[in-house]
Amino acid sequence: MSEPDIFYILGNRVRRDLLSHLTCTECYFSFLSSKVSVSSTAVAKHLKIMEREGILKSYEREGPFIGPARKYYDIAISKSYMVTLTPNIFWYRSLDLSKRPVEEAPLLSLIGRFLELSDELNALLESMAELESLRDSLMAKIKERYMAEIGDMTELAILHYLLLNGSATVDELSDGLNLKEREVLLKVRELDRFVPLRIKENTIEIDREKLKAKNGGEENAGED
């Protein structure tokens, strides 16, 4: 299944509220409808959208009383999403969260461990904020310096993409820059005069060994 459009899903307050309720308890349709301030028709529409995107899964189950089966909803993915948006960086990743076994323990012990992990996570997020702030400042300086010394906006766009994504195919750059493939390759070769690149099997990335050598970090860099 393709990656769900998480930004589209989370961009709506009602959908965010529904997801919050779904993480707390087992939910059937009428219960969810009673928890948000929109019509049941609107709730059904939002649930359908999230199910279509692969965020939710639904199933039917008989209730404790005589009557039609109830339709229940459950979250179908386990992911963490990270995003940075500044004047210099737009970067996001989805991280798959695999289930890890937890040893049996008393309830209060489980709660205590969860709070400990929450503190560890907050510390990591604070460190990430510092790193991203520094990366943002560096990217701003890179853009400023490249335009002052080289002055080619298309080459800078290619460099910007490589710095944020690690690598790119010619097709990706062609689509993103609205250029023909031969024009992309020409710009890549021009960029390679100033920033060492590695081009292999239609994939382009910054050559870190040559970059270290040019920066004086290594006396002998590997050759392609």
DAWOTA-V942666 format. One record per pair of residues at least 12 apart in sequence whose C-alpha atoms are under 8 Angstrom apart, sorted by sequence separation. I is the first residue (numbers start at 1). GAP is how many residues later the second one is. If there is no record, write none. Layout:
i = [I & I]
gap = [GAP & GAP]
This chain:
i = [59 & 60 & 81 & 82 & 196 & 209 & 210 & 58 & 59 & 81 & 143 & 209 & 18 & 58 & 59 & 80 & 81 & 170 & 196 & 29 & 58 & 79 & 80 & 158 & 170 & 196 & 57 & 58 & 79 & 80 & 195 & 56 & 57 & 79 & 80 & 18 & 56 & 57 & 78 & 79 & 17 & 56 & 57 & 78 & 55 & 56 & 78 & 55 & 56 & 14 & 54 & 55 & 54 & 154 & 14 & 198 & 158 & 15 & 14 & 15 & 155 & 159 & 170 & 154 & 155 & 169 & 170 & 169 & 170 & 155 & 168 & 169 & 155 & 167 & 168 & 167 & 168 & 167 & 166 & 167 & 166 & 9 & 29 & 28 & 29 & 162 & 28 & 29 & 162 & 163 & 28 & 29 & 162 & 27 & 28 & 26 & 27 & 26 & 27 & 89 & 5 & 26 & 84 & 88 & 4 & 4 & 86 & 89 & 4 & 22 & 88 & 22 & 23 & 88 & 1 & 22 & 19 & 91 & 89]
gap = [12 & 12 & 12 & 12 & 12 & 12 & 12 & 13 & 13 & 13 & 13 & 13 & 14 & 14 & 14 & 14 & 14 & 14 & 14 & 15 & 15 & 15 & 15 & 15 & 15 & 15 & 16 & 16 & 16 & 16 & 16 & 17 & 17 & 17 & 17 & 18 & 18 & 18 & 18 & 18 & 19 & 19 & 19 & 19 & 20 & 20 & 20 & 21 & 21 & 22 & 22 & 22 & 23 & 23 & 24 & 26 & 30 & 31 & 32 & 32 & 32 & 32 & 32 & 33 & 33 & 33 & 33 & 34 & 34 & 35 & 35 & 35 & 36 & 36 & 36 & 37 & 37 & 38 & 39 & 39 & 40 & 41 & 41 & 42 & 42 & 42 & 43 & 43 & 43 & 43 & 44 & 44 & 44 & 45 & 45 & 46 & 46 & 47 & 47 & 47 & 48 & 48 & 48 & 48 & 49 & 50 & 50 & 50 & 51 & 51 & 51 & 52 & 52 & 52 & 53 & 53 & 56 & 73 & 75]
